[in-house]
Amino acid sequence: MGADRWVLPAMLLWPVIAALLVRLLGRDQTAETDGARSASGLDARVLTVGAMAVEAMLAVVLWGVYDPSQQGWQARVDMPWLSDLGATFSVGVDGLSLPMVVLTAFVLPLALLGSWNNVRVRTPAFGALALLLTSGLVGVFVSLDLLLFYLAWELMLIPTYLLVGVWGAAGTSRASLRYVLFTIVGSLLMLVAIIALWNAGGGASLHLDALRDVMLSPRAQLFMFLAFFSAFAVKSALVPFHTWLPDAQGAAPTFAAVTLGLKVGAYGILRFAMPLFPAAATNDTVRTTILVLSVVAIVYGALLAMAQRDLKRLISYSSISHLGFIMLGTFALTQQSVQGAVMSIVNSGISTSALFLMAGMLEDRTGTTDLEAFGGIARVVPWFAVMFTVVMLSTVALPGTNGFVGEFLVLLGTYAELPAMAVIATSGVIFAAAYGMRALQLVLFGSFDRGKLGTLTDLTMREKLVLSVFAVAIVYLGFVPQPMLQRSERASRDLIEAVRFGPNAPVPTPPVSLNR
């Protein structure tokens, strides 16, 4: 069927078309008054989930046509766009971007299904923004032209801001404002660097492959790398750029909290910042600083997670700790560590998304996510208790779960290059077990107040289905990670070679001869 020639454009265009249809044809829940249905139109939530299901099927097609034995971009499409600027509509995937696309395509409809009753007003607008966000996220992962990538990046940020600001909890203006200020400043710095890089290349092309061959001085690389890195570090909430994330996720509706937890910025560093500016990425001062910040994020995020009284904030800080492992594996620059970083991005997307969904389910039932408001609820909600335990064990990287595979590869690859960093980072696993077990104790096995929680309802069939998909993914990737590792192996090796030996890589200093 020649799917490799149309599947990526379809994945970008379909959510935009579907967003328009949902906005125009979807029925708002608030349109039903006094038991009377709106004269026409389907529930906007049903239309949105249906459109996202089509996107997930397209992702399955993409996974099927991808050949892990081939090198370079696959399912690539190049079409003329802004020829005067050298910009093209160029999309493609490799072993780094393919898992991100598939993760996004499946997590978003599951997040909407799992938070079905979380948003009850202006649902057509909510669904349209969710679909635009889907297109933006996919565009970030498949864009090979930097101008197209920047447009997809902004298409991802703007709907997220609106989802948090409009449908978030009362008093979310501060959280949404901090989010937009942090991300816009980083995005503008990245735009300046894109323009400077395009100008250094003679204004001939904005394609990633062409810009990687542009010869830059170490000083120019350093400034451009820092501009790109700032945008990606802010979006990923790397310490010390993390302060906006717990507030935003705590105030956001469940669907938006899930999307904020996806490690899009970490992918941007792997795809753009490091291969475009290898001398800066491997600069001793820059690399050491980022590695130290990564280890700090691992320990700091885990310790703060241990101190939280709110479940959503606990999950946010655990996500910051997980990002530390991802960044550590990325900048350790070994085959195992980079593959572990890619695996950890996917694993974090699965586990953190499931935890936020369950926090949202508790909030919908009780009106709070305060850990001290629960206790002993395993007696009345056994299905929830089982699922919460499975996902929390994945978060703390128990062997046999997906979280263990990614963090083990990161630590294994880092130890070969930076043993001291790996040993310190290992303490994050211990702290993770502490905050994870504390959360399980407080929520499931504490003192039970039958007067307040005796009428708490267990998971519905829809919620069981959604969380079962996450549980299967957790166990499957824990025992059978090979399909994903096979697809990321060649791309990870190509990334390491490009950073260490590419055109802009630092020239190794020749050894000093002692012979006269």
N, C-alpha and C positions, 0 to 999 in steps of 0.2 A: 504493500500500500504506500510505500515511500514515506512512512511516518516520520523518518528523520528529517524530512524537508519541510514539514508543516507543524510538528507537535509543539515546538517552542513558541513560534508566533501565535499558535492557538492558545497556549497557556497564558500568554500575555494579553491577548485581545479578548478572550472569552469573559474573564471577570469584569472587564470594563463594560462590555455589552450587557452582561447580566446585571451589573449595578444599575444601569439605566432602566432595564426592565423591572427590577425590584422597586425602584423608586417610583416608577409610573404606574405599575400594575399591582404592587403589593398592598395588602390591606393592613392598616394599623389596628393593633388590639384595642386602642382607645376609640376606634370607630364603632365598636360594638357597645351599645348602651341599652339598658333595660332588657337584655336578652335578645335584642334584635341584631341580626347580622348585617354587615355592610352589603349593599346591593350587588356589588361585583368585586372580583379580585380574590386571590388566595392570600392566606396569611403570609406576610412578608418574610417571616422566619422560615416557613416551609420553602418558599422560593429561594431564599438565600442558601439554605442547606443543600437544596437540589443543585444549585449552580456550583457550589463548592464540591459536591459529589462528582460532578462532571470534571472539574479540575483535578480531582484525585484520580479519576480514571485516565486522564491524559498523563498524569505522572506515572501511572503503571505502564502505559505505553512507552514513555521515555525510558523507564528502567529496563523494559524489555528490549529496546533497540540498542541500548548501550553495550558496547563490546569492551570489556576490561583489558583485553589483550592489545588493543590499539592505542597508539600514542597520540596526544594532541586533542583538539576539540572535536566533539562529536555532536550530531544533530545540528550542525552549524548552518546558519542562514545569514547571507550577506546581501543587503539590498542598498541601493543608493539612497542618500537622505539629504544632508546639507553639504553638497559637494564643494562649495566655496570654502567651507571650514575644514574639509577633510573628514567630516563626520559621516558615519554609515550606520544603518540599522543592522548591527552585527550581534548575533546571539549564538551561544554554544555552551556545552557543558563538558566537564572532565570529572575525574574521580573526586575532586574537592567539592564541586558545586552540585553534582548529582544527588548526594545524600541530603543536601540542604533543601533542594527543590522538592524531593519526595516527602521529607519531614514536614515542610510547610503545607504541602497540598493535603496531607492527612490530618495534621494537628488542628488546623483551623476549623474544618467542619466538625471534628470531634469536640472542640472547645465550644462551638455554638450549640451543639446538641446537649453537651453536658451542662450548659448554663442557660437552658431553654427559657426559664422563667425569670432570669436575672434582670433582663431589660423588658419593660412592659409598655413603654411610651415611645412614640415616633419610631416604631420598628422599621418602616420602609427606609427612612434615612439611615438608621443604624445598619441595616443590611447592605445598603448601597456603599457606605463607607467601609464596611468590613470587606466587601468584594474589591473595592479600589485598593485597600491595603494588601489584599492577596496578590493583585497584579503587581504592586510595587515591590513586595517581598520577592516574588519570582523574578521580577526584572533585575533586582540587585544581584541575584545569584547567577543569572544567565547572560548579563550584558558583557560584551567584549569591547564596546566603544565607550570611552570615558564620559562623553556627553550623555549618551543613553543611560549609562550607569547613574550619573548624577540626577537625571530626571526621575529615574526609578527610586533613587534614594529619597528625594523630596516627596514623591508620591507615597512612599511608606511613612514618612514622618508626619505629614499634615493630617491624614485620616486618624492616626493614632492620637494626635493632640486633641482632635475634636471628640473622639470616643471617650477620652479621659475627662475632658472639660465639660462635655454636655451630659453624658450619661453616668458620670462618676458619682460618688457619694456626696452628700452636702458639704460645701466648703472645700471643693476640689480646685478652686481657682489658683490657689498658691501652688499646689502640686503640678497642675498642668502648665502654669506659667514657668516654673522652674524647669520643667521638661523641655519646653519650647526654647527657652533662653539657652540652656546648655547645648541642645542639639543644633540650633541655628548658628550659634557662634562656631561650633566645630564644622558645620557644613560650609559656611562661608570661607573659612580657612582652606578647606579642601578645594573649593571652587577656584580660589586664587592660585593654589598649587597646580591645578589642572591647566589653567590658562598659561601659567609660567612654563609648564612642561610642554604644552602644545607649541608655545612660541620658541622654546629651545629646539624643538624638532623642525623648525622652519614652517610651521603651520600647515604641514602637508597631510597629517593624519591624526586622528584621535583614537585609533585602534590600540588596544593593549599590546599586541604583538609588535607594532611599529614603535610605540613609545618606549618599550623595553630596550630598544637598540639605540635610543638617543644618548649620546655621550654627554655626561654631566660632570661638573667638578664636584669633589667631595663636599665642598661648602654648599653648593646648590642642592645636592642630594639631601644634605642634612636638613635644610630648611623645608624642602618639599616633603620629606618623610615625616617631619614633626607635624606639618599641616595635615597630612592624611591621617597620621596616627592620632592626632587630637580628636578628629571627627569620629574615628572608629572606637577610640578608648572611651569617649563620652557616651556613645550609643551602647557600648557593652557594659558601662558602669565599672570600669577598672578603677581601683583605688589610686589616687584620691578624687577621681571624677564621678564617684558613685552616689553622692549624697541625694540626688534627685530620685533614684530608683525606688527605695523603700516607700517614700511618700507617694510617688505616682502609682505604684502597684497596690498600695494599701487603699488608695482612693478610687482606683479604676474599677469599672465593671469587670466581671470575671474574664470575658473574652479579651478585653484590652490588656488585662494583667498577664494573660498567657502570651500574647504577642510581644509584650515588652520583655518577656523572659527569653525570647529567642536570641541567640548570640550572633546577630547579624554583623556587628562590628568586628567580632573575632574573625569572621569569614573575610571581611574587607581587608584586614591586615594580611591574611594569608594570600589573598588573590591580588591585591593592588600594592599595598604599602611596601611589602618586602621585596617582591620581584622587580618593581619599578626602581627602587632605591636601595640596592643591596649593600653598597658601601656604608650607607647610614645605618641600615638595620644590623650590620655586623660590626659597626664601630664599637670599640671596647666600652667607652663611657655610656653610650646609648643602650647597648645590649645589657650591660651590667645593671643599669638603672631600671630597665624594664623587668629584668629577671628578679631584682630585689622587690620591686613593686608587686610582682606576681606572687612571690612567697609571702609578702605582707598581706596581700589580698586573701590568700588561702587561710592564714591563721586569723587575721583580723575579722574576716567575714564569718568564720566558724565561731569565734569567741562572741561576737555580737549576736549571732543566731542563738547561742546558749542563753543570752541575757534577755531575750525578747519575751514579752507577755502576750503579744498578738501573733496569731498563726501566720497571717499574710506577711508581716514583717520578718518573721523567722524564715519563711521561704525565700524572701528577697535577699536576706543576708547569706543564706546558704547558696543562692545563685551567684552572689559575688565571690564566695569562696570557690565555687566550681570554676568560675571564670579565671581565677588565679591558676588553677591546674592547666586550663586551656592555653593561657599565655605562657606559662612555664614550658609546656611542651612545644609551643610554636617557636620560641626563641632559643630553646636548647638545640634546635636544628639537627636532630638525628632522625633516621628513618622511623624508629619506633615512637619517638616523642611526637613527631608531626602527625603520624597516623593516629596516635592516642589523642592528640588535640582535636582532630577531625571527629573521631569517635565520641569524644567528650562533648563536643558541640551538639551532636545528635542526641546523645544520652541526656544531656541537660534539658534539651527541648522536650523530650518525652517525660522525664521524671518531674521536672518543675511544672510543666503544664498540667500533669495529673494532680499534683499537690494543690495548685491554685484552683483547679476545678472542684476538688473536695473541700477546700476552704470556702469556696463560693456556695457549695451545697449546704454546708453548715450555716453559713450566713443567711441564706434564703430561709432556712428552717427556724433559726433562733434569733436572727437579727444582730449577731455579733460573731467576731472571730477571736475574742479574748480567751486565751487558754484557760484562765481560771474560772471561766463560766461553764466549762465542761467537766468531765471526770466520770469514769465508769460507764460511758455510753456504749461500750461494747456489749453491755447486757441487753440493750434495746435495739441496737443497729448492727447486728453481726456482719452483714454484708459490707457495710461501710468500714467496719473495723478490720476485716480481712484485706480489703483493697488499700486502706490507709497504711497498714503494716507493710504490705508488699512494696508500695511506692516509696515509703520512707526507708526501707532497707536498701532499695536501689539508690536513693539519695546518699546514703552513708557508705555506698560502694561495698556491699556485702558480696563475697564471692558467689558466683552463680547468677548475678544480676548484671545488667548492662553497665551500670556505673562502675563496677569493678574493672571491667575490661579496659575502658578508656583511661582511668586513673592509673592502673597498673602499667599500661604501655607508656604513659607520660613519665612515670617515675623510673621505669626501666630505662627508657631512652635518655632521660636527664641524668641518671646516675653514671652512665657511660661517659658523659661529657662534663657534668658538674655535680660530683658526688655530694658536696656539702649542701648545695641547694636542694637536692633530692631528699637528703636526710631531714632537713628542716621542714620541707613540704609534707613529708610523711606524717608529721604531727597533726596536720589538718585532717587526716583520716581519723585519728583518735578523737579530735574535737568534734568531728562530724557525728561520730557514734554517740558522743555525749549529748549533743543537741537533738539528734534524732530520737534517741531513747527517752529523753526528757519529754519531747512532744508526744510520743506514744503514751507515756505514763500519765501525763496531764489530761490528754483528750480521752483515752480509752479506758484507763485502769485506775483513775483516781477515785476520790470519794463521790459516790453517786447520790444525786439529789433527785429523788423520784418526783417530788412536787414540781420541779422546774423542767426536768428532762424525761419524765416518764412517758409523755405523749410524743416524744421525738420519733419521726417516721424514718424507716430504713430506705435504702435506695430504691427508686422506681425501676421498672424494667429498662427504660431508656438510659438511666444512669448506670445500671449494671452493664449494659451493652457497651457504653462508652468506656467505662473504666476497665472492663475486661479486655478491650483492645489494647489499652495501655499496658495492662498486666502481661498480656501475651508478648508484646514487644519487649518488655523488660526482661522476661525470662528467655525469650528466643535469642535476643542479642547477647544475653549473658552466656548462653551455652553454644550458640552458633554465630559468632561474629564474623566468620570468614567471608561471606558474600560482600559485606560492606568493606572489610579490610582489603579484599582483592580489588575492589573498584577504586580504592583510594591509594593503593600502593604505588602505581606508576606515577600518578600526579604528585604524590608526596616526594618521590625521588626527583622528579623534574623540578619541583620547587626548590629543594635543597641544592641541586646543581646550579640552578639559575642564581640563587642568592650567593653561593660560595664561589662560582666560577663564571658568572654571566659577564656581559660586556661592561657593566658598571660596577662589577664586584671589585673589592679592594685588591690591589696588586700585592701578592705576598712578598715579604722582604726576603731577599736571598740570604742564605746563611753566611756568616762571616768566616772566611777561611783563615786558619792559623798558620798555614804554610806560606813561606815567603817565596 
